[in-house]
Amino acid sequence: MKKKPSKNDIIKIISKILKMSPENLEKIDNYNKMKNWDSLAQLDILSALDVKLGNKINKIQNISQIMSVKKLISILKKKSLIS
């Protein structure tokens, strides 16, 4: 069985797309406060996460409205998509 991605895996994906260190990403947290965040970056993040999570992210209601890394991680854990 394939191992579920971890919180750190998700943070690495998001930080790479936003060109930020994982530490800064967790400190700032809200996408609106990140200078590299825009709607295209949000689509890139959701697309990369969908690939990483085996095309299951699109089943999460209102996923595109989540504006916080902590909230996103929390929902992914609740849905048992990450370990």
DSSP file (Angstrom, degrees, kcal/mol; ACC not computed):
  #  RESIDUE AA STRUCTURE BP1 BP2  ACC     N-H-->O    O-->H-N    N-H-->O    O-->H-N    TCO  KAPPA ALPHA  PHI   PSI    X-CA   Y-CA   Z-CA
    1    1 A M              0   0    0      0, 0.0     2,-0.2     0, 0.0     0, 0.0   0.000 360.0 360.0 360.0 139.1    0.0    0.0    0.0
    2    2 A K        -     0   0    0      1,-0.1     2,-0.2     0, 0.0     0, 0.0  -0.465 360.0-114.1 -72.4 137.1    1.2    3.5   -0.9
    3    3 A K        -     0   0    0     -2,-0.2    -1,-0.1     1,-0.1     3,-0.1  -0.487  29.5-116.9 -73.3 137.1    2.2    5.7    2.0
    4    4 A K        -     0   0    0     -2,-0.2    78,-0.1     1,-0.1    -1,-0.1  -0.451  34.1-104.5 -70.5 144.6    0.1    8.8    2.6
    5    5 A P        -     0   0    0      0, 0.0    78,-2.7     0, 0.0     2,-0.2  -0.305  37.3-129.2 -63.4 155.5    1.8   12.1    2.2
    6    6 A S     >  -     0   0    0     76,-0.2     4,-1.8    77,-0.2     5,-0.2  -0.503  24.9-100.7 -99.8 172.1    2.7   14.0    5.5
    7    7 A K  H  > S+     0   0    0      1,-0.2     4,-2.5     2,-0.2     5,-0.2   0.905 125.3  53.9 -55.7 -43.2    2.0   17.5    6.6
    8    8 A N  H  > S+     0   0    0      1,-0.2     4,-2.5     2,-0.2    -1,-0.2   0.861 103.8  54.9 -64.2 -35.6    5.6   18.3    5.7
    9    9 A D  H  > S+     0   0    0      2,-0.2     4,-1.9     1,-0.2    -1,-0.2   0.920 110.4  46.3 -60.8 -43.5    5.1   16.9    2.1
   10   10 A I  H  X S+     0   0    0     -4,-1.8     4,-2.3     2,-0.2    -2,-0.2   0.915 112.2  50.0 -66.1 -43.9    2.2   19.3    1.7
   11   11 A I  H  X S+     0   0    0     -4,-2.5     4,-2.9     1,-0.2     5,-0.2   0.891 108.9  52.8 -63.4 -39.8    4.1   22.3    3.1
   12   12 A K  H  X S+     0   0    0     -4,-2.5     4,-2.1     2,-0.2    -1,-0.2   0.906 109.2  49.5 -62.2 -41.5    7.0   21.5    0.8
   13   13 A I  H  X S+     0   0    0     -4,-1.9     4,-2.0     2,-0.2    -2,-0.2   0.946 114.8  43.4 -61.8 -49.2    4.7   21.5   -2.3
   14   14 A I  H  X S+     0   0    0     -4,-2.3     4,-2.4     1,-0.2    -2,-0.2   0.914 113.6  50.5 -65.1 -43.6    3.1   24.8   -1.3
   15   15 A S  H  X>S+     0   0    0     -4,-2.9     5,-2.6     1,-0.2     4,-0.6   0.859 109.2  52.1 -65.4 -34.6    6.4   26.5   -0.4
   16   16 A K  H ><5S+     0   0    0     -4,-2.1     3,-0.6    -5,-0.2    -1,-0.2   0.926 111.3  46.3 -65.7 -44.5    8.0   25.5   -3.7
   17   17 A I  H 3<5S+     0   0    0     -4,-2.0    -2,-0.2     1,-0.2    -1,-0.2   0.901 118.2  41.8 -64.7 -41.6    5.1   26.9   -5.7
   18   18 A L  H 3<5S-     0   0    0     -4,-2.4    -1,-0.2    -5,-0.2    18,-0.2   0.461 108.4-125.8 -85.7  -0.8    5.1   30.2   -3.7
   19   19 A K  T <<5 +     0   0    0     -3,-0.6     2,-0.3    -4,-0.6    -3,-0.2   0.934  67.4 125.8  54.3  51.4    8.9   30.3   -3.7
   20   20 A M      < -     0   0    0     -5,-2.6    -1,-0.2    -6,-0.1    -2,-0.1  -0.909  67.5-100.7-131.2 158.4    9.1   30.5    0.1
   21   21 A S     >  -     0   0    0     -2,-0.3     4,-2.4     1,-0.1     5,-0.2  -0.551  33.2-119.9 -74.9 148.4   10.9   28.6    2.8
   22   22 A P  H  > S+     0   0    0      0, 0.0     4,-2.0     0, 0.0     5,-0.2   0.854 114.0  56.4 -56.1 -34.5    8.6   26.1    4.6
   23   23 A E  H  > S+     0   0    0      2,-0.2     4,-1.6     1,-0.2     5,-0.1   0.931 109.2  44.0 -64.1 -46.4    9.4   27.9    7.9
   24   24 A N  H  > S+     0   0    0      1,-0.2     4,-2.7     2,-0.2     5,-0.4   0.875 109.3  58.0 -66.6 -36.6    8.1   31.3    6.5
   25   25 A L  H  X S+     0   0    0     -4,-2.4     4,-2.3     1,-0.2    -1,-0.2   0.922 109.1  44.2 -58.7 -44.8    5.1   29.6    4.9
   26   26 A E  H  < S+     0   0    0     -4,-2.0    -1,-0.2    -5,-0.2    -2,-0.2   0.820 113.4  51.9 -72.0 -29.9    4.0   28.3    8.3
   27   27 A K  H  < S+     0   0    0     -4,-1.6    -2,-0.2    -5,-0.2    -1,-0.2   0.937 119.0  33.5 -70.3 -46.7    4.7   31.6   10.0
   28   28 A I  H  < S+     0   0    0     -4,-2.7     2,-2.8     1,-0.2    -2,-0.2   0.941  79.2 164.6 -76.1 -48.3    2.7   33.8    7.6
   29   29 A D     <  +     0   0    0     -4,-2.3    40,-1.2    -5,-0.4     2,-0.4  -0.269  41.8  93.4  67.3 -56.0    0.0   31.1    6.9
   30   30 A N  B >   -A   68   0A   0     -2,-2.8     3,-1.7    38,-0.2    38,-0.2  -0.555  69.3-144.6 -76.0 124.8   -2.7   33.3    5.3
   31   31 A Y  G >  S+     0   0    0     36,-2.3     3,-1.9    -2,-0.4     6,-0.3   0.836  95.7  64.3 -57.3 -35.7   -2.3   33.3    1.5
   32   32 A N  G 3  S+     0   0    0     35,-0.4    -1,-0.3     1,-0.3    36,-0.1   0.733  99.7  53.8 -62.9 -20.9   -3.3   36.9    1.2
   33   33 A K  G <  S+     0   0    0     -3,-1.7     2,-0.5    -5,-0.1    -1,-0.3   0.406  88.9  94.8 -92.9   1.6   -0.3   38.0    3.2
   34   34 A M    X   -     0   0    0     -3,-1.9     3,-1.5    -4,-0.2   -14,-0.0  -0.833  67.5-147.8 -99.2 126.6    2.2   36.1    0.9
   35   35 A K  T 3  S+     0   0    0     -2,-0.5    -1,-0.1     1,-0.3    -4,-0.0   0.796  96.6  49.9 -66.5 -27.5    3.6   38.3   -1.9
   36   36 A N  T 3  S+     0   0    0    -18,-0.2     2,-0.4     2,-0.0    -1,-0.3   0.439  87.8 106.6 -89.9   1.4    3.9   35.4   -4.4
   37   37 A W    <   +     0   0    0     -3,-1.5     2,-0.3    -6,-0.3   -19,-0.0  -0.666  36.4 136.9 -84.7 133.1    0.3   34.3   -3.9
   38   38 A D     >  -     0   0    0     -2,-0.4     4,-2.2     1,-0.0     5,-0.2  -0.894  69.3 -82.0-153.2-176.9   -2.3   35.0   -6.6
   39   39 A S  H  > S+     0   0    0     -2,-0.3     4,-2.0     1,-0.2     5,-0.1   0.848 128.2  52.6 -64.8 -33.0   -5.1   33.1   -8.2
   40   40 A L  H  > S+     0   0    0      2,-0.2     4,-2.5     1,-0.2    -1,-0.2   0.911 108.8  49.8 -67.8 -41.6   -2.7   31.3  -10.6
   41   41 A A  H  > S+     0   0    0      1,-0.2     4,-2.6     2,-0.2    -2,-0.2   0.894 108.8  53.6 -62.0 -38.8   -0.5   30.2   -7.6
   42   42 A Q  H  X S+     0   0    0     -4,-2.2     4,-2.6     2,-0.2    -2,-0.2   0.917 109.4  47.4 -62.6 -42.9   -3.7   28.9   -5.9
   43   43 A L  H  X S+     0   0    0     -4,-2.0     4,-2.5     2,-0.2    -2,-0.2   0.903 111.6  51.2 -63.5 -40.6   -4.6   26.9   -9.0
   44   44 A D  H  X S+     0   0    0     -4,-2.5     4,-2.6     2,-0.2    -2,-0.2   0.906 110.8  48.8 -61.8 -42.0   -1.0   25.5   -9.1
   45   45 A I  H  X S+     0   0    0     -4,-2.6     4,-2.6     2,-0.2     5,-0.2   0.947 113.3  45.5 -63.8 -49.3   -1.2   24.6   -5.5
   46   46 A L  H  X S+     0   0    0     -4,-2.6     4,-2.1     1,-0.2    -2,-0.2   0.884 114.3  49.4 -63.5 -38.3   -4.5   22.8   -5.9
   47   47 A S  H  X S+     0   0    0     -4,-2.5     4,-2.0    -5,-0.2    -1,-0.2   0.931 112.4  46.7 -65.6 -46.3   -3.3   21.0   -9.0
   48   48 A A  H  X S+     0   0    0     -4,-2.6     4,-2.4     1,-0.2    -2,-0.2   0.889 113.8  48.6 -64.2 -39.6   -0.1   19.8   -7.4
   49   49 A L  H  X S+     0   0    0     -4,-2.6     4,-2.4     2,-0.2     7,-0.2   0.878 108.0  54.6 -68.0 -36.8   -1.9   18.6   -4.3
   50   50 A D  H  <>S+     0   0    0     -4,-2.1     5,-3.6    -5,-0.2     6,-0.4   0.906 110.5  46.0 -62.9 -40.9   -4.5   16.8   -6.4
   51   51 A V  H ><5S+     0   0    0     -4,-2.0     3,-1.3     3,-0.2    -2,-0.2   0.939 114.4  47.7 -64.5 -47.3   -1.7   14.9   -8.2
   52   52 A K  H 3<5S+     0   0    0     -4,-2.4    -2,-0.2     1,-0.3    -1,-0.2   0.838 114.4  46.9 -63.0 -34.1    0.1   14.2   -4.9
   53   53 A L  T 3<5S-     0   0    0     -4,-2.4    -1,-0.3    -5,-0.1     3,-0.2   0.191 119.6-103.7 -99.3  16.7   -3.2   13.0   -3.3
   54   54 A G  T < 5S-     0   0    0     -3,-1.3    -3,-0.2     1,-0.2    -2,-0.1   0.894  71.2 -58.6  68.6  42.0   -4.3   10.8   -6.1
   55   55 A N  S   <S+     0   0    0     -5,-3.6    -1,-0.2    -8,-0.1    -4,-0.1   0.812 108.7 116.6  59.6  34.1   -7.0   13.0   -7.6
   56   56 A K    >   +     0   0    0     -6,-0.4     3,-1.2    -3,-0.2     4,-0.2   0.544  48.8  80.9-105.8  -9.8   -9.0   13.1   -4.4
   57   57 A I  G >  S+     0   0    0      1,-0.3     3,-1.7     2,-0.2     6,-0.2   0.810  81.7  65.4 -70.3 -27.9   -8.7   16.8   -3.6
   58   58 A N  G 3  S+     0   0    0      1,-0.3    -1,-0.3    -8,-0.1    -2,-0.1   0.636  91.1  66.0 -70.3 -10.9  -11.5   17.8   -5.9
   59   59 A K  G <  S+     0   0    0     -3,-1.2     2,-0.6     2,-0.1    -1,-0.3   0.534  79.5  96.6 -84.6  -7.0  -13.9   15.9   -3.8
   60   60 A I  S X  S-     0   0    0     -3,-1.7     3,-1.3    -4,-0.2     2,-0.1  -0.751  81.5-122.1 -87.3 120.8  -13.4   18.3   -0.9
   61   61 A Q  T 3  S-     0   0    0     -2,-0.6    -2,-0.1     1,-0.2    -1,-0.0  -0.349  86.9  -1.0 -63.6 137.9  -16.2   21.0   -0.9
   62   62 A N  T >  S+     0   0    0      1,-0.1     3,-1.6     2,-0.1     4,-0.4   0.728  79.6 149.7  58.3  27.9  -15.1   24.6   -1.1
   63   63 A I  G X   +     0   0    0     -3,-1.3     3,-1.2     1,-0.3    -2,-0.1   0.838  67.6  59.5 -59.8 -33.0  -11.4   23.6   -1.2
   64   64 A S  G 3  S+     0   0    0      1,-0.2    -1,-0.3     3,-0.0    -2,-0.1   0.644  97.9  60.3 -72.9 -12.7  -10.6   26.7   -3.4
   65   65 A Q  G <  S+     0   0    0     -3,-1.6     2,-0.4     2,-0.0    -1,-0.2   0.517  75.9 109.0 -91.6  -5.4  -11.9   29.0   -0.7
   66   66 A I    <   +     0   0    0     -3,-1.2    -4,-0.0    -4,-0.4     3,-0.0  -0.592  40.5 176.8 -73.9 126.0   -9.4   27.9    1.9
   67   67 A M        +     0   0    0     -2,-0.4   -36,-2.3   -36,-0.0     2,-0.4   0.142  53.3  74.8-117.3  17.8   -7.0   30.7    2.5
   68   68 A S  B  >  -A   30   0A   0    -38,-0.2     4,-2.3     1,-0.1   -38,-0.2  -0.996  64.0-147.0-137.4 134.5   -4.8   29.2    5.3
   69   69 A V  H  > S+     0   0    0    -40,-1.2     4,-2.7    -2,-0.4     5,-0.2   0.913 104.8  52.2 -63.4 -43.0   -2.2   26.5    5.2
   70   70 A K  H  > S+     0   0    0      1,-0.2     4,-2.5     2,-0.2    -1,-0.2   0.911 110.5  47.4 -61.1 -42.8   -3.2   25.4    8.7
   71   71 A K  H  > S+     0   0    0      2,-0.2     4,-2.4     1,-0.2    -1,-0.2   0.908 111.6  50.6 -65.6 -41.8   -6.8   25.1    7.7
   72   72 A L  H  X S+     0   0    0     -4,-2.3     4,-2.5     2,-0.2    -2,-0.2   0.937 111.8  47.1 -61.0 -47.5   -5.9   23.2    4.5
   73   73 A I  H  X S+     0   0    0     -4,-2.7     4,-2.4     1,-0.2     5,-0.2   0.918 111.2  52.8 -59.6 -44.9   -3.7   20.7    6.5
   74   74 A S  H  X S+     0   0    0     -4,-2.5     4,-2.5    -5,-0.2    -1,-0.2   0.911 111.2  45.4 -59.1 -44.8   -6.5   20.3    9.1
   75   75 A I  H  X S+     0   0    0     -4,-2.4     4,-2.2     2,-0.2    -1,-0.2   0.902 111.1  52.4 -67.7 -41.3   -9.0   19.4    6.4
   76   76 A L  H  <>S+     0   0    0     -4,-2.5     5,-2.9     2,-0.2     6,-0.9   0.886 112.4  46.4 -62.8 -37.5   -6.7   17.0    4.6
   77   77 A K  H ><5S+     0   0    0     -4,-2.4     3,-1.7     3,-0.2    -2,-0.2   0.923 110.4  52.5 -67.2 -44.6   -6.1   15.2    7.9
   78   78 A K  H 3<5S+     0   0    0     -4,-2.5    -2,-0.2     1,-0.3    -1,-0.2   0.861 110.3  48.1 -60.1 -36.3   -9.8   15.2    8.7
   79   79 A K  T 3<5S-     0   0    0     -4,-2.2    -1,-0.3    -5,-0.1    -2,-0.2   0.390 113.9-121.3 -84.3   3.2  -10.5   13.6    5.3
   80   80 A S  T < 5S+     0   0    0     -3,-1.7    -3,-0.2    -5,-0.1    -2,-0.1   0.820  76.3 126.6  60.1  34.7   -7.6   11.1    6.0
   81   81 A L  S   <S+     0   0    0     -5,-2.9     2,-0.3    -6,-0.2    -4,-0.2   0.654  70.6  34.4 -93.4 -17.7   -5.7   12.2    2.9
   82   82 A I              0   0    0     -6,-0.9   -76,-0.2   -78,-0.1    -2,-0.1  -0.923 360.0 360.0-131.7 160.9   -2.5   12.8    4.8
   83   83 A S              0   0    0    -78,-2.7   -77,-0.2    -2,-0.3    -6,-0.0   0.445 360.0 360.0 -93.9 360.0   -0.8   11.2    7.7
